[in-house]
């Protein structure tokens, strides 16, 4: 699924990019609200710390992972929010150190899993490379929240290919989150990379087609921008409906973002 790229190296690099957003922040700025209702920059990094802790434990200690997520399968969002309490008493520098340690440990543990093996995860076991792609999705989405809070633009790279392909593979999550039946027909995705390269997935003769930039597809799939603010084109009624409900994560979709919400921000 990761084609010729090393997804583990790219996971580490994406983490470094998010790290640079917060590394030099004054302590007072960690309490800056982000577009995620009720979440500050501190909360965003705490969430990522917990997610990387889960991934690293899943890859290195499957039994410990089961203990860590006991009960989370029934209410993962509740478990994630509850986990933030574990970091409430940290200073920003303490949290930053914890996040860096958990991130490094997770990347190392995932990269060490043999390609023919899976690691436990919340719904079903996954190959480590797929879990790394999910980690890139988490970094992209929560990193965007932080960038928006700080009013700074992000510079996309072709590392987004992992998230684009992950979005294609989990196309049905948006339907499932809303109790809808996913269509049997495959979509055609024709996506332009930040480098200008063309990434194409799905049958070439499909009459349900999504075209646009990788950055915009990733913003849509992580629900960090409303489709009205993105340069994505749907051909076919089902593809058009998908642009309204797309999400690259399981569970409730949340309110998403509103049209024009970030019109005054640099991009």
C-alpha positions in Angstrom: 0.0 0.0 0.0 2.9 2.4 0.5 4.2 1.8 -3.0 7.9 2.8 -3.3 8.0 5.2 -0.4 9.1 4.4 3.1 6.0 5.1 5.1 7.9 4.9 8.4 10.4 7.5 7.5 7.6 9.7 6.2 5.7 9.2 9.4 8.7 10.4 11.3 9.1 13.4 9.0 5.5 14.4 9.3 5.8 14.3 13.1 8.9 16.5 12.8 6.9 19.0 10.8 4.2 19.3 13.4 6.9 19.5 16.1 8.3 22.6 14.4 4.9 24.3 14.8 5.1 24.1 18.6 8.8 23.7 19.4 9.4 27.4 20.1 6.0 28.5 21.3 5.8 30.6 24.5 4.1 28.6 27.3 1.1 31.0 27.2 0.4 30.2 23.5 -0.1 26.5 24.3 -3.5 27.5 25.6 -4.5 29.0 22.3 -7.9 27.7 21.1 -7.9 25.6 17.9 -10.8 25.2 15.4 -11.7 21.9 17.2 -14.3 23.1 19.7 -12.9 23.0 23.3 -9.4 21.9 22.2 -6.3 24.1 22.7 -2.9 23.6 21.1 -1.9 21.7 24.3 -4.9 19.4 23.9 -3.9 18.7 20.2 -0.4 17.6 21.2 -1.7 15.6 24.2 -4.0 13.8 21.8 -1.2 13.0 19.4 0.9 11.8 22.3 -1.8 9.4 23.3 -2.3 8.1 19.8 1.4 7.5 19.3 1.5 5.8 22.7 -1.3 3.4 21.5 0.5 2.7 18.2 3.9 2.1 19.8 2.4 -0.2 22.4 0.3 -2.1 19.7 3.5 -2.8 17.8 5.8 -3.6 20.7 3.5 -5.1 23.4 0.2 -6.5 22.0 -0.9 -7.7 25.4 -0.1 -4.3 27.0 -2.1 -2.7 24.2 -5.2 -4.7 25.0 -4.9 -3.6 28.6 -4.4 0.0 27.5 -7.6 0.1 25.3 -9.9 -2.0 27.5 -13.3 -0.6 27.1 -12.3 1.9 24.4 -13.9 -0.2 21.6 -17.3 0.8 22.8 -16.5 4.6 23.2 -13.3 5.4 21.5 -14.0 9.2 21.5 -14.8 9.1 25.2 -11.6 7.1 25.8 -9.5 9.6 23.8 -11.0 12.6 25.7 -10.5 10.8 29.0 -6.9 10.1 28.1 -6.2 13.9 27.8 -6.6 14.1 31.6 -3.3 12.1 31.9 -1.5 15.2 30.5 -3.3 18.0 32.2 -0.7 18.6 34.9 2.2 18.6 32.4 3.9 21.9 31.5 4.2 22.5 27.8 7.8 21.5 27.8 7.0 18.3 29.7 4.3 17.4 27.2 6.6 18.2 24.3 9.2 15.8 25.7 6.6 13.1 26.2 5.3 13.5 22.7 8.7 13.3 21.2 9.5 10.2 23.2 6.2 8.5 22.3 6.6 9.4 18.6 10.1 8.1 18.3 9.2 4.9 20.1 6.1 4.3 17.9 8.0 4.8 14.6 10.8 2.5 15.8 8.3 -0.2 16.9 6.1 0.0 13.8 9.2 -0.2 11.5 10.4 -3.3 13.3 7.2 -5.3 12.6 7.7 -7.8 9.8 5.8 -6.9 6.6 3.8 -10.2 6.8 2.5 -9.6 10.3 -0.2 -7.4 11.7 -0.5 -5.5 15.0 -3.7 -5.3 17.1 -5.8 -2.2 16.7 -9.2 -0.9 17.8 -11.4 -2.6 15.3 -9.2 -5.2 13.8 -5.5 -6.0 13.4 -3.7 -4.0 10.8 -0.3 -4.2 9.0 2.2 -1.8 10.6 2.4 0.2 7.3 -1.3 0.8 7.3 -1.2 1.9 10.9 1.6 4.3 10.0 -0.6 5.8 7.3 -3.3 6.3 9.9 -0.7 8.1 12.0 0.1 10.4 9.1 -3.6 11.1 8.9 -3.7 12.0 12.6 -0.6 14.3 12.2 -2.1 16.0 9.2 -5.5 16.7 10.8 -4.3 17.8 14.2 -1.3 19.6 12.7 -3.7 21.6 10.5 -5.7 22.6 13.6 -2.5 23.9 15.2 -1.4 25.7 12.1 -4.9 27.3 11.8 -4.7 28.4 15.5 -1.3 29.9 14.9 -2.5 31.4 11.5 0.5 30.0 9.6 0.4 28.2 6.2 1.5 24.6 5.7 3.7 23.5 2.9 2.5 20.1 1.6 5.0 17.5 0.3 4.6 14.3 -1.6 4.5 12.5 1.7 0.8 13.1 1.4 0.6 10.2 -1.0 0.2 7.9 2.0 -2.8 9.8 3.3 -4.3 10.0 -0.2 -4.1 6.3 -0.7 -5.4 5.7 2.9 -8.3 7.9 2.0 -9.0 5.9 -1.1 -8.9 2.6 0.9 -11.2 3.8 3.7 -13.6 5.6 1.3 -16.6 3.9 3.1 -15.9 5.3 6.6 -18.0 8.4 5.8 -21.0 6.2 4.9 -20.5 3.9 7.9 -20.3 6.9 10.3 -23.8 8.0 9.1 -25.5 4.6 8.9 -25.5 4.7 5.1 -24.9 1.8 2.8 -21.7 2.3 0.8 -22.0 1.9 -3.0 -20.5 -1.2 -4.5 -19.0 0.7 -7.4 -15.4 1.8 -7.1 -14.5 5.4 -7.6 -11.8 6.8 -9.8 -9.4 9.2 -8.0 -7.2 11.4 -10.1 -5.1 13.5 -7.7 -2.4 16.0 -8.3 0.6 15.8 -6.0 2.3 18.8 -4.5 5.2 18.1 -6.9 2.8 18.1 -9.9 2.9 14.3 -10.3 -0.4 12.6 -11.0 -1.7 9.9 -8.6 -4.4 7.7 -10.0 -6.4 5.1 -8.2 -9.5 3.1 -9.0 -10.8 1.8 -12.4 -10.2 4.2 -15.3 -13.7 3.6 -16.7 -15.6 4.4 -13.5 -18.3 7.1 -14.0 -17.8 8.2 -10.4 -14.7 10.3 -10.3 -12.9 12.7 -7.9 -10.2 15.0 -9.2 -8.2 17.7 -7.5 -5.1 18.4 -5.4 -3.7 16.1 -2.8 -3.7 18.8 -0.2 -7.4 19.5 -0.8 -8.3 15.8 -0.7 -6.5 15.4 2.6 -8.1 18.5 4.1 -11.5 17.1 3.0 -10.9 13.6 4.4 -9.7 14.9 7.7 -12.7 17.3 7.8 -10.4 20.3 8.3 -12.1 22.3 5.4 -15.5 22.4 4.0 -15.8 21.1 0.4 -17.0 24.5 -0.7 -13.5 25.9 0.0 -11.6 23.2 -1.8 -10.7 22.7 -5.5 -12.1 19.2 -5.7 -14.4 18.2 -8.6 -16.9 15.2 -8.5 -18.2 13.6 -11.6 -21.2 11.4 -10.9 -24.0 11.7 -8.2 -22.4 9.3 -5.8 -19.0 10.9 -6.0 -20.6 14.2 -5.4 -22.4 12.9 -2.3 -19.1 11.5 -1.1 -17.6 14.9 -1.0 -20.2 15.9 1.6 -19.4 12.9 3.9 -15.8 11.9 3.3 -13.7 11.1 6.3 -10.5 9.1 6.8 -11.2 8.0 10.3 -13.7 5.8 12.1 -16.4 7.0 14.5 -18.6 10.1 14.6 -17.9 12.7 11.9 -18.2 15.7 14.2 -19.4 19.1 12.9 -16.5 19.6 10.6 -15.8 23.1 9.3 -18.0 25.7 7.8 -17.8 27.3 4.3 -15.4 30.3 4.4 -14.3 29.7 7.9 -10.6 30.1 7.1 -10.9 32.6 4.2 -8.7 35.1 6.1 -5.9 32.7 6.8 -2.8 32.3 4.6 -2.6 29.2 2.6 
